[in-house]
Amino acid sequence: MDSKIRYRMVSGAARLLAQRGLQATSFSSVLAATSTPRGSIYHHFPGGKDEMVTAAIAATEQHALDLLEQQEGATAEQVAQSFLAAWRALLLHSDFDAGCALVAVTVAAENDALRARAADAFHAWQDKLSAALKAGGLAGDDARSAATLLLAASEGAVVICRAQRDIRPFDVITGQLTKHVRRLAANPPVQAICE
């Protein structure tokens, strides 16, 4: 039961970060959103709000890694499409009220430890996405650069779509990024032949 309460609080904190940002993700707002008792705060997060936010970052990180793990055996284009489709679904399902919890922490954190934890999560996403693209047929350098492009462009598009409350900017980048990955897969780099 104890672990279920903590899980609920961490999930609630991740949701609130994605919807309202770091400043609005307080213990009170998490308790209200998750219907958990006040004593749960001190029991599960004796290190305070930063401990709860760090746990929410870890949960957000793991969720994306789990989605990418499901792409085993997919082509690079399918990996890109699936990655982008997950962000698109988040925007539409939340009616443009949710974005990325990692971005929320990155732009508003007042200490280096939280920013560093968000950076670690972004690195993990990039590495996993790069590995999935490589397994799907892209060369190593192309997979790394495509992963960076997919991550940066989708994060930016999420912000624009939320501001405009319109999915069209996301659909534009989806079309362009998918074409880019398809071209990379169709035209692998030529290996130099040593004589």
Z-matrix of the N, CA and C atoms (Angstrom, degrees):
N
C 1 1.455
C 2 1.526 1 110.46
N 3 1.335 2 115.41 1 -40.92
C 4 1.465 3 120.97 2 179.79
C 5 1.520 4 111.75 3 -58.43
N 6 1.341 5 115.69 4 -45.65
C 7 1.465 6 119.55 5 -178.09
C 8 1.525 7 111.18 6 -68.56
N 9 1.332 8 117.45 7 -29.78
C 10 1.468 9 120.47 8 177.27
C 11 1.516 10 110.83 9 -67.10
N 12 1.325 11 116.93 10 -39.44
C 13 1.468 12 120.51 11 178.65
C 14 1.521 13 110.01 12 -65.27
N 15 1.332 14 116.44 13 -44.97
C 16 1.468 15 119.47 14 178.94
C 17 1.520 16 110.30 15 -61.60
N 18 1.330 17 116.88 16 -44.76
C 19 1.462 18 121.36 17 179.14
C 20 1.531 19 110.58 18 -58.12
N 21 1.340 20 115.88 19 -44.10
C 22 1.470 21 120.48 20 179.33
C 23 1.519 22 110.92 21 -61.78
N 24 1.328 23 116.29 22 -41.78
C 25 1.462 24 120.18 23 -179.30
C 26 1.530 25 111.40 24 -67.72
N 27 1.321 26 117.04 25 -42.21
C 28 1.469 27 120.63 26 179.34
C 29 1.526 28 110.12 27 -65.35
N 30 1.320 29 117.12 28 -43.68
C 31 1.465 30 120.93 29 177.81
C 32 1.524 31 110.90 30 -62.39
N 33 1.323 32 115.59 31 -41.75
C 34 1.462 33 119.83 32 177.97
C 35 1.521 34 112.05 33 -64.05
N 36 1.326 35 116.38 34 -40.28
C 37 1.464 36 120.44 35 178.28
C 38 1.527 37 110.34 36 -64.63
N 39 1.323 38 117.70 37 -42.46
C 40 1.474 39 121.30 38 178.56
C 41 1.518 40 110.54 39 -61.74
N 42 1.325 41 116.87 40 -42.82
C 43 1.467 42 121.47 41 178.26
C 44 1.522 43 110.91 42 -62.21
N 45 1.341 44 116.34 43 -46.30
C 46 1.465 45 120.52 44 -179.49
C 47 1.527 46 111.76 45 -65.01
N 48 1.321 47 116.96 46 -38.46
C 49 1.471 48 119.44 47 175.98
C 50 1.526 49 110.15 48 -59.44
N 51 1.322 50 116.07 49 -44.83
C 52 1.465 51 120.98 50 -178.41
C 53 1.526 52 112.39 51 -68.05
N 54 1.326 53 116.64 52 -29.32
C 55 1.460 54 120.13 53 -177.04
C 56 1.528 55 113.20 54 -93.17
N 57 1.333 56 116.84 55 -43.51
C 58 1.466 57 119.79 56 -169.76
C 59 1.517 58 114.83 57 -117.65
N 60 1.308 59 117.53 58 -13.17
C 61 1.453 60 120.44 59 179.85
C 62 1.512 61 112.83 60 96.24
N 63 1.316 62 114.91 61 177.98
C 64 1.461 63 121.36 62 -173.96
C 65 1.525 64 113.20 63 -69.22
N 66 1.321 65 116.99 64 -45.77
C 67 1.467 66 119.09 65 -176.77
C 68 1.527 67 112.53 66 -62.68
N 69 1.320 68 116.72 67 -35.70
C 70 1.469 69 120.17 68 -178.08
C 71 1.524 70 112.96 69 -83.53
N 72 1.319 71 117.36 70 -4.25
C 73 1.460 72 120.62 71 178.27
C 74 1.528 73 108.25 72 -94.56
N 75 1.308 74 114.11 73 82.92
C 76 1.465 75 120.65 74 179.95
C 77 1.526 76 109.09 75 -102.64
N 78 1.328 77 115.23 76 169.31
C 79 1.463 78 118.11 77 175.30
C 80 1.523 79 110.48 78 -59.12
N 81 1.321 80 116.96 79 -41.88
C 82 1.471 81 120.46 80 -179.24
C 83 1.519 82 111.81 81 -60.94
N 84 1.346 83 116.80 82 -43.25
C 85 1.464 84 119.14 83 -179.17
C 86 1.525 85 111.13 84 -68.39
N 87 1.326 86 117.35 85 -35.76
C 88 1.470 87 120.40 86 177.86
C 89 1.528 88 110.14 87 -67.50
N 90 1.321 89 116.92 88 -42.79
C 91 1.462 90 120.05 89 177.83
C 92 1.526 91 110.91 90 -60.63
N 93 1.328 92 116.81 91 -43.62
C 94 1.465 93 120.77 92 179.85
C 95 1.533 94 111.23 93 -65.21
N 96 1.323 95 116.78 94 -41.40
C 97 1.466 96 120.78 95 -177.40
C 98 1.523 97 112.74 96 -71.93
N 99 1.325 98 116.95 97 -25.50
C 100 1.470 99 120.11 98 -174.63
C 101 1.528 100 113.60 99 -111.67
N 102 1.318 101 116.88 100 -1.89
C 103 1.470 102 121.58 101 -179.28
C 104 1.522 103 112.02 102 52.65
N 105 1.318 104 115.83 103 45.89
C 106 1.462 105 120.73 104 178.62
C 107 1.526 106 109.45 105 -107.86
N 108 1.326 107 116.97 106 152.25
C 109 1.464 108 120.16 107 -178.12
C 110 1.535 109 112.47 108 -71.97
N 111 1.305 110 116.34 109 148.95
C 112 1.465 111 122.78 110 -177.55
C 113 1.527 112 112.72 111 -56.55
N 114 1.292 113 117.54 112 -35.69
C 115 1.460 114 120.57 113 -179.93
C 116 1.525 115 113.23 114 -62.25
N 117 1.329 116 116.18 115 -19.26
C 118 1.463 117 120.69 116 179.44
C 119 1.522 118 111.86 117 -63.08
N 120 1.313 119 116.26 118 -30.30
C 121 1.470 120 120.61 119 -178.92
C 122 1.523 121 110.13 120 -58.12
N 123 1.301 122 116.01 121 -55.09
C 124 1.458 123 121.25 122 -173.75
C 125 1.521 124 112.02 123 -71.52
N 126 1.329 125 114.97 124 -29.04
C 127 1.462 126 119.42 125 179.32
C 128 1.531 127 111.21 126 -73.40
N 129 1.326 128 116.72 127 -46.36
C 130 1.462 129 121.01 128 -173.81
C 131 1.524 130 113.96 129 -92.02
N 132 1.316 131 117.47 130 -24.90
C 133 1.473 132 120.63 131 -176.18
C 134 1.528 133 110.65 132 -134.14
N 135 1.338 134 116.74 133 64.84
C 136 1.469 135 119.19 134 -179.13
C 137 1.533 136 112.43 135 -63.96
N 138 1.348 137 116.92 136 -18.69
C 139 1.463 138 121.08 137 178.77
C 140 1.514 139 113.32 138 -83.37
N 141 1.333 140 117.51 139 1.70
C 142 1.453 141 121.11 140 176.26
C 143 1.522 142 113.99 141 89.86
N 144 1.323 143 114.61 142 -164.67
C 145 1.463 144 121.96 143 -174.71
C 146 1.529 145 111.66 144 -59.36
N 147 1.330 146 117.84 145 -41.11
C 148 1.471 147 119.61 146 -179.03
C 149 1.519 148 111.46 147 -59.24
N 150 1.323 149 117.26 148 -36.27
C 151 1.468 150 120.18 149 178.07
C 152 1.525 151 110.43 150 -65.65
N 153 1.323 152 116.71 151 -41.40
C 154 1.459 153 120.48 152 178.87
C 155 1.533 154 110.59 153 -66.17
N 156 1.326 155 117.45 154 -42.87
C 157 1.464 156 121.25 155 179.66
C 158 1.522 157 110.36 156 -65.18
N 159 1.319 158 117.30 157 -40.17
C 160 1.464 159 121.02 158 177.24
C 161 1.526 160 110.48 159 -60.42
N 162 1.315 161 117.09 160 -40.96
C 163 1.469 162 121.22 161 177.59
C 164 1.529 163 110.67 162 -66.25
N 165 1.327 164 117.12 163 -37.11
C 166 1.471 165 121.15 164 178.06
C 167 1.529 166 110.59 165 -67.52
N 168 1.324 167 117.18 166 -37.96
C 169 1.471 168 120.55 167 175.93
C 170 1.529 169 109.40 168 -61.83
N 171 1.331 170 116.59 169 -46.07
C 172 1.467 171 120.86 170 -180.00
C 173 1.529 172 111.10 171 -60.13
N 174 1.329 173 117.06 172 -40.72
C 175 1.465 174 120.87 173 -179.92
C 176 1.531 175 110.43 174 -67.04
N 177 1.319 176 116.88 175 -41.20
C 178 1.462 177 121.87 176 178.52
C 179 1.525 178 110.13 177 -64.04
N 180 1.317 179 115.35 178 -44.78
C 181 1.467 180 121.15 179 177.70
C 182 1.521 181 110.50 180 -57.76
N 183 1.324 182 116.80 181 -49.81
C 184 1.464 183 121.61 182 -176.35
C 185 1.519 184 111.65 183 -64.56
N 186 1.313 185 117.48 184 -37.36
C 187 1.468 186 120.99 185 179.70
C 188 1.529 187 110.17 186 -59.12
N 189 1.335 188 116.64 187 -47.28
C 190 1.470 189 120.39 188 179.78
C 191 1.526 190 110.88 189 -66.21
N 192 1.321 191 117.56 190 -40.21
C 193 1.464 192 120.48 191 178.67
C 194 1.531 193 111.05 192 -63.14
N 195 1.329 194 116.10 193 -38.24
C 196 1.471 195 120.02 194 177.99
C 197 1.526 196 110.90 195 -64.24
N 198 1.337 197 116.78 196 -40.83
C 199 1.469 198 120.13 197 178.10
C 200 1.528 199 110.77 198 -63.18
N 201 1.326 200 116.14 199 -41.81
C 202 1.467 201 119.71 200 178.87
C 203 1.521 202 111.52 201 -67.67
N 204 1.307 203 116.88 202 -33.62
C 205 1.468 204 121.30 203 178.81
C 206 1.529 205 110.61 204 -60.90
N 207 1.309 206 116.84 205 -31.38
C 208 1.465 207 121.39 206 -179.89
C 209 1.524 208 112.60 207 -70.50
N 210 1.332 209 117.37 208 -8.43
C 211 1.468 210 121.26 209 -178.13
C 212 1.524 211 113.30 210 -88.87
N 213 1.311 212 116.89 211 8.72
C 214 1.465 213 119.79 212 179.73
C 215 1.531 214 109.91 213 -56.28
N 216 1.333 215 116.02 214 128.15
C 217 1.457 216 121.36 215 -179.73
C 218 1.517 217 114.10 216 89.45
N 219 1.325 218 117.99 217 -4.50
C 220 1.462 219 121.52 218 -179.63
C 221 1.527 220 110.39 219 -82.69
N 222 1.324 221 116.02 220 154.53
C 223 1.459 222 120.02 221 174.32
C 224 1.532 223 108.55 222 -73.09
N 225 1.322 224 116.04 223 164.13
C 226 1.466 225 119.87 224 178.82
C 227 1.523 226 110.86 225 -58.45
N 228 1.312 227 116.59 226 -40.56
C 229 1.471 228 119.61 227 179.32
C 230 1.530 229 111.06 228 -64.05
N 231 1.313 230 117.24 229 -40.66
C 232 1.466 231 120.74 230 177.92
C 233 1.530 232 111.11 231 -65.25
N 234 1.332 233 116.66 232 -38.10
C 235 1.464 234 120.55 233 177.29
C 236 1.524 235 109.52 234 -61.14
N 237 1.335 236 116.51 235 -47.99
C 238 1.469 237 120.92 236 179.72
C 239 1.528 238 110.73 237 -60.98
N 240 1.317 239 116.60 238 -45.82
C 241 1.465 240 120.33 239 -179.51
C 242 1.527 241 111.49 240 -61.50
N 243 1.317 242 116.88 241 -42.65
C 244 1.461 243 121.22 242 -179.49
C 245 1.525 244 111.09 243 -65.51
N 246 1.337 245 116.16 244 -44.19
C 247 1.461 246 121.17 245 179.07
C 248 1.530 247 110.33 246 -58.76
N 249 1.325 248 116.10 247 -47.06
C 250 1.466 249 120.64 248 -179.26
C 251 1.527 250 111.55 249 -69.49
N 252 1.313 251 116.72 250 -36.84
C 253 1.466 252 120.47 251 179.63
C 254 1.527 253 111.55 252 -62.76
N 255 1.329 254 117.20 253 -34.20
C 256 1.467 255 120.21 254 178.88
C 257 1.533 256 110.43 255 -64.49
N 258 1.333 257 116.90 256 -42.55
C 259 1.472 258 119.71 257 177.90
C 260 1.523 259 110.91 258 -66.79
N 261 1.324 260 116.31 259 -41.24
C 262 1.469 261 120.51 260 179.52
C 263 1.535 262 110.17 261 -61.28
N 264 1.321 263 115.84 262 -43.84
C 265 1.469 264 120.61 263 179.27
C 266 1.527 265 111.06 264 -61.84
N 267 1.335 266 116.95 265 -40.60
C 268 1.467 267 120.44 266 177.89
C 269 1.520 268 110.92 267 -59.95
N 270 1.321 269 116.69 268 -45.93
C 271 1.464 270 120.66 269 179.71
C 272 1.526 271 111.44 270 -60.37
N 273 1.320 272 116.34 271 -48.79
C 274 1.461 273 120.05 272 -176.22
C 275 1.524 274 111.77 273 -70.86
N 276 1.331 275 116.75 274 -42.64
C 277 1.464 276 120.57 275 -179.15
C 278 1.532 277 111.51 276 -62.39
N 279 1.324 278 116.39 277 -35.94
C 280 1.467 279 120.33 278 -178.76
C 281 1.525 280 112.51 279 -90.76
N 282 1.336 281 117.02 280 3.97
C 283 1.460 282 121.71 281 -175.33
C 284 1.533 283 110.85 282 53.51
N 285 1.325 284 114.83 283 43.52
C 286 1.468 285 124.46 284 177.56
C 287 1.525 286 113.73 285 66.66
N 288 1.316 287 116.93 286 20.14
C 289 1.468 288 120.39 287 179.10
C 290 1.515 289 113.72 288 -96.60
N 291 1.327 290 118.25 289 -5.03
C 292 1.471 291 120.13 290 -179.91
C 293 1.525 292 109.76 291 -126.30
N 294 1.315 293 113.17 292 144.04
C 295 1.458 294 120.44 293 176.36
C 296 1.509 295 108.87 294 -130.48
N 297 1.303 296 116.33 295 -133.26
C 298 1.460 297 121.20 296 -177.33
C 299 1.523 298 110.96 297 -107.87
N 300 1.314 299 115.99 298 123.96
C 301 1.469 300 120.86 299 178.89
C 302 1.530 301 111.06 300 -62.01
N 303 1.336 302 117.50 301 -33.91
C 304 1.465 303 120.09 302 -179.95
C 305 1.527 304 111.62 303 -66.28
N 306 1.319 305 116.15 304 -39.53
C 307 1.473 306 120.11 305 176.64
C 308 1.522 307 109.43 306 -63.44
N 309 1.328 308 116.46 307 -43.48
C 310 1.471 309 120.41 308 -179.84
C 311 1.519 310 111.11 309 -57.42
N 312 1.315 311 116.68 310 -42.62
C 313 1.469 312 120.25 311 179.56
C 314 1.526 313 110.17 312 -70.63
N 315 1.307 314 116.96 313 -43.85
C 316 1.466 315 121.26 314 -176.76
C 317 1.524 316 112.08 315 -58.30
N 318 1.332 317 116.99 316 -44.39
C 319 1.469 318 119.29 317 -175.17
C 320 1.525 319 113.68 318 -80.63
N 321 1.321 320 117.31 319 -18.23
C 322 1.465 321 118.31 320 -173.95
C 323 1.525 322 115.51 321 -119.71
N 324 1.320 323 118.08 322 -6.69
C 325 1.471 324 119.75 323 -177.27
C 326 1.525 325 110.46 324 -63.45
N 327 1.312 326 114.89 325 138.02
C 328 1.462 327 120.37 326 179.58
C 329 1.520 328 111.91 327 -101.17
N 330 1.341 329 116.04 328 4.97
C 331 1.466 330 117.63 329 176.54
C 332 1.519 331 110.19 330 -137.33
N 333 1.305 332 115.05 331 153.73
C 334 1.463 333 121.41 332 -176.21
C 335 1.522 334 112.30 333 -67.42
N 336 1.314 335 117.47 334 -29.67
C 337 1.467 336 120.18 335 -176.81
C 338 1.532 337 111.22 336 -63.33
N 339 1.334 338 117.57 337 -44.16
C 340 1.470 339 119.75 338 179.20
C 341 1.521 340 111.08 339 -68.13
N 342 1.335 341 117.18 340 -41.64
C 343 1.468 342 119.69 341 177.57
C 344 1.531 343 110.59 342 -62.42
N 345 1.331 344 116.74 343 -40.88
C 346 1.463 345 120.65 344 179.22
C 347 1.530 346 110.60 345 -64.25
N 348 1.324 347 117.14 346 -38.43
C 349 1.476 348 120.08 347 178.98
C 350 1.522 349 110.61 348 -66.80
N 351 1.339 350 116.56 349 -39.66
C 352 1.470 351 119.94 350 175.98
C 353 1.530 352 110.03 351 -64.21
N 354 1.326 353 116.93 352 -41.19
C 355 1.468 354 121.15 353 178.48
C 356 1.530 355 110.62 354 -61.06
N 357 1.324 356 116.75 355 -42.16
C 358 1.469 357 120.55 356 177.95
C 359 1.531 358 110.99 357 -60.42
N 360 1.330 359 116.21 358 -40.80
C 361 1.466 360 120.43 359 179.40
C 362 1.527 361 110.64 360 -65.61
N 363 1.330 362 117.00 361 -42.95
C 364 1.469 363 120.04 362 176.68
C 365 1.528 364 110.87 363 -60.76
N 366 1.340 365 116.84 364 -41.58
C 367 1.469 366 120.55 365 177.76
C 368 1.529 367 110.46 366 -61.35
N 369 1.315 368 116.69 367 -42.23
C 370 1.468 369 120.23 368 179.94
C 371 1.525 370 110.68 369 -62.93
N 372 1.338 371 117.12 370 -42.55
C 373 1.466 372 120.96 371 177.46
C 374 1.524 373 110.22 372 -61.53
N 375 1.336 374 115.67 373 -46.99
C 376 1.460 375 120.88 374 -179.11
C 377 1.529 376 111.06 375 -59.93
N 378 1.324 377 116.21 376 -45.81
C 379 1.462 378 120.68 377 -179.25
C 380 1.531 379 111.64 378 -62.98
N 381 1.317 380 116.60 379 -44.15
C 382 1.470 381 121.08 380 -178.60
C 383 1.532 382 110.66 381 -68.21
N 384 1.322 383 116.72 382 -41.54
C 385 1.464 384 121.22 383 178.32
C 386 1.525 385 109.94 384 -64.96
N 387 1.316 386 116.90 385 -43.34
C 388 1.460 387 121.57 386 177.42
C 389 1.526 388 111.09 387 -59.92
N 390 1.321 389 116.96 388 -44.97
C 391 1.465 390 121.06 389 179.30
C 392 1.530 391 111.05 390 -63.16
N 393 1.330 392 117.08 391 -40.35
C 394 1.466 393 120.71 392 179.38
C 395 1.527 394 110.88 393 -66.60
N 396 1.331 395 116.90 394 -39.77
C 397 1.469 396 120.69 395 178.22
C 398 1.529 397 110.63 396 -66.72
N 399 1.321 398 116.23 397 -39.99
C 400 1.469 399 120.33 398 178.22
C 401 1.523 400 110.04 399 -64.91
N 402 1.327 401 116.64 400 -45.03
C 403 1.468 402 120.17 401 177.93
C 404 1.529 403 110.89 402 -62.70
N 405 1.338 404 115.90 403 -26.92
C 406 1.465 405 121.03 404 179.52
C 407 1.515 406 114.33 405 -85.13
N 408 1.336 407 116.73 406 2.16
C 409 1.455 408 118.55 407 172.80
C 410 1.515 409 117.35 408 122.22
N 411 1.321 410 119.06 409 -4.82
C 412 1.462 411 119.36 410 179.47
C 413 1.525 412 110.59 411 -85.23
N 414 1.323 413 115.52 412 149.77
C 415 1.464 414 120.73 413 174.15
C 416 1.526 415 108.31 414 -67.43
N 417 1.326 416 117.22 415 157.64
C 418 1.462 417 122.12 416 -175.18
C 419 1.519 418 114.78 417 -52.75
N 420 1.347 419 118.41 418 -51.78
C 421 1.470 420 121.22 419 -179.63
C 422 1.519 421 111.37 420 -64.87
N 423 1.346 422 116.13 421 -40.51
C 424 1.465 423 119.93 422 178.50
C 425 1.528 424 110.98 423 -64.86
N 426 1.321 425 116.60 424 -39.47
C 427 1.469 426 120.32 425 179.64
C 428 1.520 427 110.70 426 -63.95
N 429 1.332 428 117.04 427 -42.36
C 430 1.469 429 120.22 428 179.25
C 431 1.525 430 111.85 429 -65.00
N 432 1.334 431 116.75 430 -45.77
C 433 1.468 432 118.85 431 -178.77
C 434 1.526 433 111.10 432 -69.78
N 435 1.330 434 117.71 433 -37.21
C 436 1.463 435 120.41 434 177.93
C 437 1.527 436 111.05 435 -65.62
N 438 1.330 437 117.28 436 -38.05
C 439 1.467 438 120.73 437 177.66
C 440 1.517 439 110.40 438 -62.67
N 441 1.324 440 116.78 439 -43.84
C 442 1.468 441 120.68 440 178.25
C 443 1.520 442 110.46 441 -62.03
N 444 1.322 443 116.55 442 -45.16
C 445 1.464 444 121.24 443 -179.95
C 446 1.525 445 111.75 444 -63.19
N 447 1.329 446 116.82 445 -45.16
C 448 1.464 447 120.80 446 179.03
C 449 1.528 448 111.58 447 -60.40
N 450 1.310 449 115.81 448 -44.74
C 451 1.461 450 120.06 449 -177.73
C 452 1.527 451 111.30 450 -68.05
N 453 1.326 452 116.76 451 -49.01
C 454 1.468 453 120.08 452 -177.46
C 455 1.526 454 111.70 453 -66.06
N 456 1.325 455 117.02 454 -43.74
C 457 1.463 456 119.91 455 -178.10
C 458 1.526 457 111.64 456 -67.78
N 459 1.326 458 117.10 457 -40.54
C 460 1.466 459 118.99 458 -179.26
C 461 1.526 460 110.89 459 -67.90
N 462 1.327 461 117.43 460 -39.73
C 463 1.470 462 119.67 461 177.92
C 464 1.531 463 110.38 462 -62.27
N 465 1.324 464 116.71 463 -44.22
C 466 1.462 465 119.97 464 178.22
C 467 1.513 466 112.19 465 -63.83
N 468 1.321 467 116.57 466 -41.94
C 469 1.465 468 120.43 467 179.88
C 470 1.528 469 111.36 468 -65.13
N 471 1.329 470 116.82 469 -36.59
C 472 1.467 471 119.82 470 177.32
C 473 1.525 472 110.01 471 -60.49
N 474 1.309 473 117.17 472 -43.86
C 475 1.471 474 121.16 473 179.64
C 476 1.532 475 110.37 474 -62.07
N 477 1.329 476 117.14 475 -46.48
C 478 1.464 477 120.82 476 -179.30
C 479 1.522 478 111.02 477 -63.73
N 480 1.326 479 116.78 478 -44.87
C 481 1.471 480 120.65 479 179.96
C 482 1.524 481 111.68 480 -61.87
N 483 1.322 482 116.59 481 -39.58
C 484 1.464 483 119.28 482 178.12
C 485 1.521 484 110.41 483 -64.43
N 486 1.316 485 116.91 484 -43.40
C 487 1.470 486 120.34 485 -179.59
C 488 1.531 487 111.21 486 -64.20
N 489 1.331 488 116.24 487 -42.93
C 490 1.464 489 120.74 488 -176.67
C 491 1.521 490 113.20 489 -88.65
N 492 1.350 491 116.08 490 -11.67
C 493 1.462 492 122.04 491 -176.08
C 494 1.527 493 110.19 492 52.25
N 495 1.331 494 113.74 493 50.68
C 496 1.463 495 121.45 494 -174.44
C 497 1.529 496 108.00 495 -149.91
N 498 1.320 497 117.39 496 132.64
C 499 1.462 498 121.47 497 -177.57
C 500 1.525 499 112.32 498 -83.40
N 501 1.316 500 118.10 499 -13.09
C 502 1.470 501 119.60 500 -174.08
C 503 1.527 502 114.71 501 -57.01
N 504 1.335 503 120.69 502 -42.28
C 505 1.469 504 117.66 503 177.53
C 506 1.534 505 112.31 504 -58.58
N 507 1.314 506 116.40 505 -36.11
C 508 1.463 507 118.91 506 179.43
C 509 1.518 508 110.61 507 -68.38
N 510 1.318 509 116.79 508 -40.21
C 511 1.456 510 119.98 509 179.33
C 512 1.526 511 111.62 510 -64.80
N 513 1.330 512 116.90 511 -33.80
C 514 1.469 513 120.35 512 176.89
C 515 1.526 514 110.18 513 -63.58
N 516 1.328 515 117.24 514 -49.89
C 517 1.466 516 117.97 515 -178.74
C 518 1.525 517 111.41 516 -67.88
N 519 1.321 518 117.57 517 -31.77
C 520 1.467 519 120.18 518 177.06
C 521 1.523 520 110.44 519 -60.81
N 522 1.317 521 116.31 520 -46.86
C 523 1.461 522 120.05 521 178.99
C 524 1.516 523 112.25 522 -61.25
N 525 1.322 524 116.42 523 -45.34
C 526 1.464 525 120.60 524 -178.48
C 527 1.525 526 112.27 525 -68.06
N 528 1.316 527 117.07 526 -43.59
C 529 1.465 528 120.15 527 -178.77
C 530 1.524 529 111.85 528 -67.92
N 531 1.311 530 116.35 529 -38.13
C 532 1.465 531 119.95 530 178.12
C 533 1.527 532 110.35 531 -63.57
N 534 1.335 533 116.26 532 -43.62
C 535 1.471 534 119.89 533 176.76
C 536 1.519 535 111.05 534 -60.61
N 537 1.331 536 116.60 535 -42.16
C 538 1.461 537 121.45 536 -179.43
C 539 1.533 538 110.90 537 -60.75
N 540 1.317 539 116.60 538 -47.06
C 541 1.471 540 120.53 539 179.94
C 542 1.529 541 110.32 540 -65.68
N 543 1.326 542 117.01 541 -39.24
C 544 1.466 543 120.69 542 178.13
C 545 1.535 544 110.71 543 -61.24
N 546 1.339 545 116.40 544 -42.57
C 547 1.477 546 120.43 545 178.37
C 548 1.532 547 110.92 546 -63.97
N 549 1.333 548 116.22 547 -43.29
C 550 1.469 549 118.96 548 178.71
C 551 1.520 550 111.34 549 -60.76
N 552 1.318 551 116.55 550 -40.76
C 553 1.467 552 120.75 551 -179.04
C 554 1.530 553 111.06 552 -69.08
N 555 1.329 554 116.94 553 -34.22
C 556 1.466 555 120.93 554 -177.95
C 557 1.526 556 112.34 555 -79.22
N 558 1.324 557 116.78 556 -22.95
C 559 1.471 558 121.03 557 -176.37
C 560 1.521 559 110.92 558 -126.68
N 561 1.332 560 117.19 559 70.21
C 562 1.470 561 118.80 560 179.63
C 563 1.528 562 109.55 561 -63.91
N 564 1.335 563 117.33 562 150.96
C 565 1.463 564 119.94 563 -179.56
C 566 1.528 565 111.12 564 -63.28
N 567 1.311 566 114.92 565 144.79
C 568 1.459 567 120.23 566 179.21
C 569 1.525 568 108.00 567 -81.03
N 570 1.318 569 115.93 568 129.29
C 571 1.471 570 120.98 569 179.03
C 572 1.527 571 108.86 570 -78.96
N 573 1.304 572 115.05 571 134.01
C 574 1.466 573 119.37 572 176.87
C 575 1.525 574 109.15 573 -68.35
N 576 1.296 575 116.08 574 139.52
C 577 1.469 576 120.77 575 179.13
C 578 1.525 577 107.79 576 -100.67
N 579 1.320 578 115.54 577 121.26
C 580 1.472 579 120.17 578 179.29
C 581 1.510 580 108.55 579 -85.24
N 582 1.285 581 116.17 580 133.67
C 583 1.465 582 119.55 581 178.08
C 584 1.492 583 110.67 582 -103.39
